[in-house]
Amino acid sequence: MSHTKDHCELFVEHRGGNMAKSTVPGGTFRTAHSGGIVTEIGAQAGAGPAANEKMMKYSAGTRCRASLSLPIIRASRSQHRSGTLTVGSLLSVLGEASFGWALVVLSLVNLLPLPPGFTLLTAIPLLVTSAQMCLGYSSIRLPRRFADLRLDHVKLRRTVLRLRPLTRRLERLLQKRHRYIFNTKNVRAFGGILFAISFALFLPLPLSGWFPAISLFVVGVGVVEEDGLVAMAGLFFGVLSIGVTGAMLFWIASGAEAALN
């Protein structure tokens, strides 16, 4: 198709890397997607002032911003191709010393399709991370045994894409605010609550793991983006998950006691 100021060509990079295009009136734009995620938008050279103006309106209207999912998918794909995809290597690309990215990645690990009771292993790195926050560590120091835990790129990618309805909503809300909760004096209390949520995840109760894992994921996103409101929302749902886990434990204990009597 010829490029004119009356048409706009949208070049879309789909999950497999293939290119597709569609047209809208009013100029020439270029946009890149990954799994439906807008990552770049811009007017091509020679599109004219009208096209540039429409591009800015389109960008503002769709709230184009850095995707939460894309860095994880890209880093996972790159390391999968080189055969080095582990928890530690993924964190080293995203932000090796970042508690926020550690919460995001480690909670995703616990959302992967895993055998029952496997959270007894996969929740331990989250317990270590939150304990280090509680103890006042300035950065995460993940033991090598957990850092070398290998990941399945296909399962990780599917999990990230399944969370797109959640991350898409978060992307619309995220902004830097209430950053005082990330101050050093608040980190210990913050870490203590995260440790309790991680312990609720650690307990191998049926159908209970996804709630604390998603709560920790939301908290991690809030920390990465320095959005205290989102982080506090994640903490709130995490505390609810602790209540749900406690209720399940009480129900199981009551049932066991009744059976023994």
C-alpha positions in Angstrom: 0.0 0.0 0.0 1.3 3.5 -0.8 1.8 5.9 2.1 -0.3 9.0 1.9 -1.4 11.6 4.4 -4.9 10.2 4.1 -4.2 6.7 5.3 -2.5 5.3 8.4 -0.7 1.9 8.3 -0.5 0.0 11.6 2.4 -2.4 11.6 1.6 -5.0 14.3 4.2 -7.5 15.6 2.3 -10.5 16.8 3.5 -13.1 19.3 5.2 -15.1 16.7 7.0 -12.1 15.3 4.9 -11.9 12.1 3.9 -8.5 10.8 0.4 -7.5 9.9 -1.1 -4.2 8.9 -4.4 -2.4 8.9 -5.4 1.1 7.9 -7.2 4.0 9.6 -7.8 7.4 8.0 -5.5 10.4 8.8 -1.8 9.8 8.3 0.9 7.2 8.7 1.6 5.6 12.0 3.8 2.8 13.2 2.9 0.7 16.2 4.5 -2.4 17.7 2.6 -5.0 19.8 3.6 -8.2 21.6 0.7 -10.4 22.4 -1.6 -7.5 22.0 0.6 -5.2 24.1 1.3 -1.8 22.6 5.1 -1.1 22.9 5.8 1.7 20.4 3.8 4.2 18.4 5.1 6.8 16.1 4.3 8.6 12.9 6.4 7.7 9.9 8.6 10.4 8.2 6.6 12.5 5.7 3.3 11.9 7.3 2.7 15.6 7.8 1.6 17.7 10.9 -2.0 16.3 10.8 -0.8 12.7 11.1 1.6 13.6 13.9 -1.3 15.3 15.8 -3.5 12.3 15.3 -0.7 10.1 16.5 -0.5 12.0 19.7 -4.2 11.8 20.2 -4.2 8.1 19.5 -1.3 7.5 21.9 -3.1 9.5 24.6 -6.4 7.8 24.0 -4.9 4.3 24.3 -2.7 5.3 27.2 0.4 3.8 25.5 3.0 3.1 28.2 5.7 0.6 29.0 4.1 -2.8 29.3 4.5 -4.8 32.6 4.5 -8.1 30.7 6.8 -7.3 27.8 10.1 -7.1 29.7 9.4 -10.5 31.3 8.4 -12.2 28.0 11.4 -10.7 26.2 14.0 -11.6 28.8 12.5 -15.1 29.2 12.5 -15.7 25.4 16.1 -14.5 25.1 17.4 -16.7 27.9 15.4 -19.7 26.8 17.1 -19.5 23.4 20.5 -19.4 25.0 19.5 -22.2 27.5 20.1 -20.1 30.6 16.6 -19.4 31.8 16.6 -19.6 35.6 15.1 -17.5 38.4 18.5 -15.8 39.0 19.2 -15.0 35.4 15.8 -13.6 34.8 16.1 -11.3 37.8 19.6 -10.2 36.7 18.1 -8.9 33.5 15.0 -7.3 35.1 16.7 -5.9 38.1 18.9 -8.2 40.1 18.8 -6.3 43.4 15.2 -5.1 43.1 12.8 -6.4 45.7 9.9 -5.4 43.4 11.0 -7.5 40.4 11.8 -10.4 42.8 8.2 -10.3 44.1 6.9 -10.1 40.5 9.0 -13.0 39.2 8.8 -15.3 42.2 5.0 -14.8 42.5 4.7 -15.7 38.8 6.7 -18.9 39.5 4.0 -19.8 42.0 1.3 -19.2 39.5 2.8 -21.7 37.0 1.0 -25.0 36.5 2.6 -27.0 39.3 1.9 -30.3 41.0 -0.1 -30.1 44.3 2.1 -29.2 47.3 4.9 -27.8 45.1 4.6 -24.4 46.8 6.5 -26.0 49.7 9.5 -25.4 47.4 8.5 -22.5 45.2 7.3 -20.2 48.1 10.6 -20.4 49.9 12.3 -17.8 47.8 9.4 -15.4 48.6 9.8 -16.2 52.3 13.6 -15.4 51.9 12.9 -12.2 50.0 10.3 -10.8 52.4 12.5 -11.9 55.4 15.4 -9.8 54.0 13.1 -6.8 53.6 11.9 -7.3 57.2 15.6 -7.5 58.4 16.3 -4.2 56.6 18.5 -5.5 53.7 19.1 -2.9 51.0 18.9 -5.4 48.2 17.8 -9.0 47.6 20.4 -11.8 48.2 18.8 -15.0 46.8 20.6 -18.2 47.8 22.2 -19.9 44.8 20.1 -23.0 45.2 16.9 -21.0 44.4 18.6 -18.6 42.0 19.5 -21.7 39.9 15.9 -22.9 39.7 15.2 -23.5 36.0 12.0 -22.1 34.5 9.9 -23.3 31.6 9.6 -20.4 29.1 6.4 -21.6 27.5 4.6 -22.0 30.8 5.9 -18.7 32.1 4.8 -16.9 28.9 1.3 -18.5 29.2 1.1 -17.4 32.8 2.1 -13.9 32.0 -0.5 -13.7 29.2 -3.2 -15.1 31.4 -2.6 -12.3 33.8 -3.0 -9.7 31.0 -6.5 -8.7 32.1 -5.0 -7.8 35.5 -1.8 -6.2 34.3 -3.7 -4.2 31.6 -5.9 -2.6 34.4 -2.8 -1.9 36.5 -1.1 -0.2 33.6 -4.0 2.3 33.3 -3.8 3.1 37.0 -0.1 3.1 37.7 1.6 6.4 38.6 4.3 7.5 41.1 2.4 8.3 44.4 2.4 7.6 48.1 6.1 6.7 47.8 6.6 7.3 51.6 5.6 3.7 52.2 8.8 2.6 50.5 10.9 4.7 52.9 13.5 2.8 54.9 11.6 3.2 58.2 8.6 1.5 56.7 10.4 -1.3 54.9 10.6 -3.6 57.9 6.9 -3.5 58.6 6.2 -3.9 54.9 8.5 -6.9 54.7 6.8 -8.4 57.8 3.3 -8.3 56.1 4.8 -9.8 53.0 6.4 -12.6 55.0 3.0 -13.5 56.5 1.4 -13.5 53.0 4.3 -15.7 51.7 3.8 -18.1 54.6 0.1 -18.4 53.6 1.3 -19.3 50.1 3.8 -21.7 51.5 1.2 -23.9 53.2 0.1 -26.6 50.7 -3.6 -26.1 51.0 -5.8 -26.9 48.0 -7.0 -24.0 45.9 -5.5 -21.4 48.3 -2.1 -20.6 46.6 -3.3 -18.4 43.8 -4.8 -15.7 46.0 -1.6 -14.8 48.0 0.5 -15.3 44.8 -1.6 -12.7 42.9 -1.5 -10.4 45.9 2.3 -10.6 46.0 2.4 -10.0 42.2 0.4 -6.8 42.6 2.6 -5.6 45.5 5.7 -6.3 43.4 4.2 -4.2 40.5 3.5 -1.4 42.9 7.1 -1.5 44.2 8.6 -1.6 40.7 6.5 1.4 39.6 6.8 3.2 42.9 3.0 3.3 43.2 2.3 3.1 46.9 -1.5 2.9 46.4 -1.2 -0.2 44.2 1.3 -1.8 46.6 -1.1 -1.1 49.5 -4.0 -2.6 47.5 -1.9 -5.7 47.0 -1.2 -5.8 50.8 -4.9 -5.5 51.5 -5.8 -8.5 49.3 -2.8 -10.4 50.8 -4.1 -9.9 54.3 -7.5 -11.2 53.1 -5.7 -14.2 51.7 -4.1 -14.8 55.1 -7.7 -14.8 56.6 -8.9 -17.3 54.0 -5.9 -19.6 54.7 -6.5 -19.3 58.4 -10.2 -20.2 57.9 -9.2 -23.2 55.8 -6.8 -24.4 58.5 -9.5 -24.0 61.2 -11.9 -26.0 59.1 -9.4 -28.8 58.4 -8.5 -28.9 62.1 -12.1 -29.0 63.2 -12.8 -31.8 60.7 -9.8 -33.8 61.8 -10.8 -33.4 65.5 -14.4 -34.5 64.7 -13.1 -37.5 62.8 -10.9 -38.6 65.7 -13.7 -38.2 68.2 
